[in-house]
Each structure stands twice: as C-alpha cells, then as structure tokens.
Amino acid sequence: MESPEQRREALSDLSREAHACVRCALAKTRTTVVFGSGDPDAELMFIGEAPGKREDEAGTPFIGAAGKLLDKLLGEIGMQRSDVFVANVLKCRPPDNRDPRPSEIEECSSYLHSQISLIAPRLICTLGNFSTKLLRADPTGITELHGSPEVVLLGGHSVRLYPVFHPAAALYKPSAVEVMRADFARIPALLKLPLPDPQEEELKAPSPAVEVKLIEEPGGQIGMF
Ligand code: SF4
C-alpha cells in the first residue's frame, strides 16, 4: 500500500507523462494537455468526455459555461471544486469538439484508469455518455442510468459509480438542470455509504475491453469495471 505522499507523487509523474504524450493524433492538434485537476486525495471524482476549446487553451478541465454549472451544483451541496478531482476520458481536445474516436479512447484510457487507481475515490460521477459507457464497459446510455449508483471494483478498490448528465448537455435545458440538481442532491449521502471490502466479494468475469470486474450492490444492481 502506497502512502498518500507516494500516491501524490505518482499522480504528478503521470501528469508529466501525459503532458508529453503523442500516443494518438490529437497530440498534433491540441494546444495543451488537460490532465485533470483538484484534490489528489478526493473522495469524489467527476469524469467528463474531453476538453473543449477553453480547456484546451488553459489546460484546466471544465472552466467554461459547463464548468460554471458544475461549480454551481457542487456549491448547492456544500462542496467546491477544490474538494473534488475533475478529469476527462480524453486528455486532449478533439478538433471542432467532435466525438472522441474509439482508437483515441483506447490509447488514452490508461491515464484515466491510473488516475482513478491513484486517487482511489469513494464515489465517481461519470458526466454523460462517454465516461459512463467506458467505465461500465456497457453501451447503456446516460438517460437510462443517471441517478443510479452501483458499486464497482476498480484497480483493486471498491468505488461507487454514479452517472449524471454532462453539464454541457444540460446548459440550455432547464428541465435537465433540475434532473442534475436532484441527482447531485444524493451525492453527500452516497459519500457516507460504506463500500464493500473487495477481498470479501465474489468477483465475476472481467470485460475483455478494460479491467472490469462485477460485484453486486446491496440495492440489487450489478457494477462493472
Ligand atoms: S488524447 Fe490521450 S493518448 Fe491522445 S495524445 Fe492526448 S494524452 Fe495522449
């Protein structure tokens, strides 16, 4: 078991590695790498899709209008950005904000998996479809899954996955903001819930795509990673 200092140092090393990364073609079009930011010891992690224009210029995730909505919803539950860690599936901006390509996700996902493993949050809010589908290794969409927590085993740690809408998708839809607000309202209680000891859970078949194992949530749902 690494100490908190060792984990923080490993996260800094990982950030340095990502900043020099040329594994996929996005290295040619990005302005800067957006590794992620926040508390390296956070209990709550948010995972979005990919940096947008402003994030690409600044190197910080969620700083535009969507980021402001994220901050507002966090504030309403008594939290701020510095209490959490925010990252994206892709660390570099796809040109013209197009959807991430499967090959880019495949090349980049090891950074995300390492971030999750090092930060070891208790709760991960996947923001929108891309991160939800990737971390669940399942094509079920966010409309069906938002607000439904499930326990997954990830990098040897139990973590509760909690899909919510992507704030960018909710920006111009007041009804979607209300759905997000209701989903966010459950976060403080979810952070207090105990997590099962992975050693005591029966692990089911891992996904061939990513390191996914299944464990059963007390509420009846099955989680994957
Ligand atoms: S998107 Fe990820 S894999 Fe591609 S260059 Fe950026 S950091 Fe590397």
Residues whose N, C-alpha, C, O or C-beta is under 5 A from the ligand:
A	BS01	SF4	A18 C21 V22 R23 C24 L26 A27 L90 K91 C92 E104 E107 C108
